[in-house]
Amino acid sequence: MVSALVVVSLVLTGLVAGTMTVGLVAVRPALHSLPTTSYVQVKQAFDISYPKLMKPLQIVSLVVTAALAIAAGVDGETTCAVLAAIATVAVLTNIIVTVRGDLPINNAMATWQPAAPPSDWQAQRARWDFFNTIRTSAAVIALVLLALAATTA
């Protein structure tokens, strides 16, 4: 049971971490290179499609990673259980930062007029980038911890 949970958790968390890492290192710089109107239009379009994948992926990743921590603990696989528990906290951090940091800014950005964003739009974009970096880092940390847990299961 633990071995199966490790694999599923690794795959799900890997998808979250990979998607977010691509966003951070490739999509974000591309968006930042666009003129303001294009940036707002692309960001608004992205914010419609991205959550359809990421919301369920993040939630299932959290549930499976927590289940792994519990199952490993019950089976007496202490190292795996501890690593999975810490990974669960990292996945939860990713979700909390998404909900409390990124999503409120996304919701505000959804109301912007592309040709006339608010005067502080660059500050809001920088704030979004800050939260995105934190949540991406949390997802990558979770993935590394789960890879380590897999070596102990």
Phi, psi and chi 1 to 4 in degrees:
 res  aa     phi    psi   chi1   chi2   chi3   chi4
   1 MET       -  -45.0  176.1   68.2  144.7      -
   2 VAL   -62.0  -43.5  169.5      -      -      -
   3 SER   -60.1  -43.0  -65.0      -      -      -
   4 ALA   -65.2  -41.9      -      -      -      -
   5 LEU   -65.3  -37.1  -73.8  170.0      -      -
   6 VAL   -60.6  -46.7  166.2      -      -      -
   7 VAL   -63.1  -49.1  169.8      -      -      -
   8 VAL   -63.2  -43.5  173.8      -      -      -
   9 SER   -62.7  -43.5 -176.0      -      -      -
  10 LEU   -61.2  -44.3  -95.1  171.9      -      -
  11 VAL   -64.6  -49.1  168.2      -      -      -
  12 LEU   -63.7  -47.4  -66.2  170.9      -      -
  13 THR   -67.9  -34.1  -55.1      -      -      -
  14 GLY   -63.5  -39.2      -      -      -      -
  15 LEU   -64.8  -42.6  -72.5  168.7      -      -
  16 VAL   -62.7  -52.1  170.6      -      -      -
  17 ALA   -63.0  -41.9      -      -      -      -
  18 GLY   -65.4  -45.7      -      -      -      -
  19 THR   -61.0  -44.2  -59.4      -      -      -
  20 MET   -70.0  -35.0  -69.2 -172.1  157.1      -
  21 THR   -66.9  -41.9  -60.7      -      -      -
  22 VAL   -60.6  -41.9  167.1      -      -      -
  23 GLY   -59.8  -42.8      -      -      -      -
  24 LEU   -70.6  -44.5 -175.1   66.6      -      -
  25 VAL   -95.3  -15.8  -58.7      -      -      -
  26 ALA  -122.3  -51.9      -      -      -      -
  27 VAL   -69.5  -45.9  175.2      -      -      -
  28 ARG   -58.2  -51.0  178.5 -179.1  146.0 -153.7
  29 PRO   -60.7  -36.7  -22.6   32.1      -      -
  30 ALA   -64.4  -44.4      -      -      -      -
  31 LEU   -61.5  -42.2  -81.2  171.8      -      -
  32 HIS   -66.0  -21.5  -78.3 -123.1      -      -
  33 SER   -83.0   -9.5   73.3      -      -      -
  34 LEU   -80.9  154.5  -63.2  173.0      -      -
  35 PRO   -62.3  157.6  -13.4   21.6      -      -
  36 THR   -51.3  -50.7  -55.8      -      -      -
  37 THR   -58.7  -45.3  -59.6      -      -      -
  38 SER   -66.6  -40.8  -61.3      -      -      -
  39 TYR   -55.9  -50.5  168.6   82.0      -      -
  40 VAL   -62.9  -43.4  173.2      -      -      -
  41 GLN   -62.8  -46.2  -70.4  172.0  -33.9      -
  42 VAL   -67.3  -43.9  172.4      -      -      -
  43 LYS   -60.7  -43.2  179.9   75.7  168.0   77.2
  44 GLN   -62.9  -41.6  -72.1  172.8  -22.3      -
  45 ALA   -66.4  -42.8      -      -      -      -
  46 PHE   -60.8  -41.1 -168.6   77.8      -      -
  47 ASP   -71.3   -9.5  -71.3  -14.2      -      -
  48 ILE   -86.0  -44.0  -68.6  169.2      -      -
  49 SER   -85.2  -37.7   61.0      -      -      -
  50 TYR   -58.6  -46.3 -168.7   72.9      -      -
  51 PRO   -63.8  -24.2  -21.4   31.6      -      -
  52 LYS   -62.4  -31.7  -68.3  175.3 -175.9  173.5
  53 LEU   -89.0  -48.7  166.0   70.6      -      -
  54 MET   -72.5  -37.2  -67.7  -53.4  -70.2      -
  55 LYS   -58.5  -55.0 -173.9 -175.2  -69.2 -173.9
  56 PRO   -65.3  -36.0   12.0  -18.5      -      -
  57 LEU   -62.9  -44.2 -164.2   55.7      -      -
  58 GLN   -65.4  -42.9  -72.2  170.7  -61.3      -
  59 ILE   -65.7  -47.0  -68.3  167.8      -      -
  60 VAL   -65.9  -37.5  176.3      -      -      -
  61 SER   -59.5  -43.3  172.8      -      -      -
  62 LEU   -62.6  -48.1  176.2   64.1      -      -
  63 VAL   -62.8  -45.9  170.2      -      -      -
  64 VAL   -68.7  -38.5  172.9      -      -      -
  65 THR   -67.7  -39.8  -56.7      -      -      -
  66 ALA   -64.7  -41.2      -      -      -      -
  67 ALA   -62.3  -37.8      -      -      -      -
  68 LEU   -62.2  -45.6  168.8   61.5      -      -
  69 ALA   -59.3  -43.5      -      -      -      -
  70 ILE   -67.6  -49.3  -67.3  165.7      -      -
  71 ALA   -61.4  -41.5      -      -      -      -
  72 ALA   -65.1  -39.1      -      -      -      -
  73 GLY   -63.4  -44.2      -      -      -      -
  74 VAL   -63.2  -38.4  168.4      -      -      -
  75 ASP   -78.7   -1.9  -76.2   -1.3      -      -
  76 GLY    79.2   14.5      -      -      -      -
  77 GLU   -90.0   76.9  -63.1 -175.9   36.4      -
  78 THR   -60.5  -46.9  -53.1      -      -      -
  79 THR   -61.9  -45.5  -57.4      -      -      -
  80 CYS   -60.9  -43.8 -178.6      -      -      -
  81 ALA   -62.0  -44.4      -      -      -      -
  82 VAL   -65.6  -46.3  169.0      -      -      -
  83 LEU   -61.7  -41.8  -69.5  168.1      -      -
  84 ALA   -67.8  -35.3      -      -      -      -
  85 ALA   -65.6  -43.2      -      -      -      -
  86 ILE   -66.7  -38.9  -61.6  168.4      -      -
  87 ALA   -61.8  -38.0      -      -      -      -
  88 THR   -59.9  -42.8  -59.3      -      -      -
  89 VAL   -62.7  -39.6  171.7      -      -      -
  90 ALA   -66.1  -42.0      -      -      -      -
  91 VAL   -63.6  -42.9  172.9      -      -      -
  92 LEU   -62.9  -39.8 -176.8   59.4      -      -
  93 THR   -59.5  -44.4  -61.6      -      -      -
  94 ASN   -55.9  -45.1  170.2  -83.8      -      -
  95 ILE   -69.4  -44.7  -67.7  169.8      -      -
  96 ILE   -62.2  -44.4  -69.5  169.3      -      -
  97 VAL   -64.8  -36.5  171.5      -      -      -
  98 THR   -61.9  -49.8  -62.7      -      -      -
  99 VAL   -71.2  -42.1  170.4      -      -      -
 100 ARG   -90.5  -23.7  -56.4  -74.2  -64.9  171.5
 101 GLY  -106.2  -63.4      -      -      -      -
 102 ASP   -71.8  -48.1  -70.9   81.3      -      -
 103 LEU   -61.7  -41.4  -72.6 -179.4      -      -
 104 PRO   -60.6  -36.7  -25.8   34.8      -      -
 105 ILE   -70.0  -41.3  -61.5  167.1      -      -
 106 ASN   -58.4  -43.2  -71.8  -11.2      -      -
 107 ASN   -62.7  -40.3  -67.9  -22.7      -      -
 108 ALA   -65.4  -44.2      -      -      -      -
 109 MET   -62.3  -29.9  -72.5  179.5  170.6      -
 110 ALA   -63.7  -21.8      -      -      -      -
 111 THR   -93.3   -6.6   67.6      -      -      -
 112 TRP   -69.4  146.6  -66.2   -2.4      -      -
 113 GLN   -86.9  120.1  -66.0  -57.6  -47.2      -
 114 PRO   -52.8  -37.5  -29.2   37.2      -      -
 115 ALA   -80.6  -12.1      -      -      -      -
 116 ALA  -146.7   66.1      -      -      -      -
 117 PRO   -67.7  166.5   25.7  -31.3      -      -
 118 PRO   -61.2  158.6   16.1  -23.7      -      -
 119 SER   -62.7  -26.1   59.6      -      -      -
 120 ASP   -98.2   24.0   68.8  -21.2      -      -
 121 TRP   -59.4  -35.5   77.9  -88.9      -      -
 122 GLN   -69.1  -35.0  -71.0  177.6  -42.4      -
 123 ALA   -67.1  -39.3      -      -      -      -
 124 GLN   -67.1  -38.9  -69.9 -172.5   53.6      -
 125 ARG   -63.6  -42.2  178.5  178.6   70.2  179.8
 126 ALA   -63.7  -38.8      -      -      -      -
 127 ARG   -64.5  -42.9 -169.2  166.5  172.2 -105.6
 128 TRP   -61.6  -43.9 -173.1   91.6      -      -
 129 ASP   -59.7  -39.1  -72.7  -18.9      -      -
 130 PHE   -60.6  -51.4  170.5   75.5      -      -
 131 PHE   -63.9  -39.1  -71.6  124.4      -      -
 132 ASN   -62.9  -37.9 -172.6   51.2      -      -
 133 THR   -65.1  -40.3  -60.5      -      -      -
 134 ILE   -64.4  -48.5  -67.5  170.5      -      -
 135 ARG   -68.3  -35.5   71.6 -175.9 -176.1  151.1
 136 THR   -65.2  -43.4  -58.6      -      -      -
 137 SER   -60.2  -42.5  -61.5      -      -      -
 138 ALA   -61.8  -41.2      -      -      -      -
 139 ALA   -65.4  -41.2      -      -      -      -
 140 VAL   -67.7  -40.8  170.1      -      -      -
 141 ILE   -60.4  -44.2  -71.1  166.5      -      -
 142 ALA   -58.8  -43.5      -      -      -      -
 143 LEU   -62.4  -44.8  178.5   61.6      -      -
 144 VAL   -62.5  -43.4  169.7      -      -      -
 145 LEU   -62.5  -40.6  -69.9  167.2      -      -
 146 LEU   -69.4  -33.6  -71.1  167.7      -      -
 147 ALA   -64.6  -40.9      -      -      -      -
 148 LEU   -65.0  -40.7  -68.9  170.9      -      -
 149 ALA   -61.5  -37.1      -      -      -      -
 150 ALA   -62.9  -29.3      -      -      -      -
 151 THR   -76.1  -12.7   66.8      -      -      -
 152 THR  -104.3  -15.2   68.7      -      -      -
 153 ALA   -79.1      -      -      -      -      -
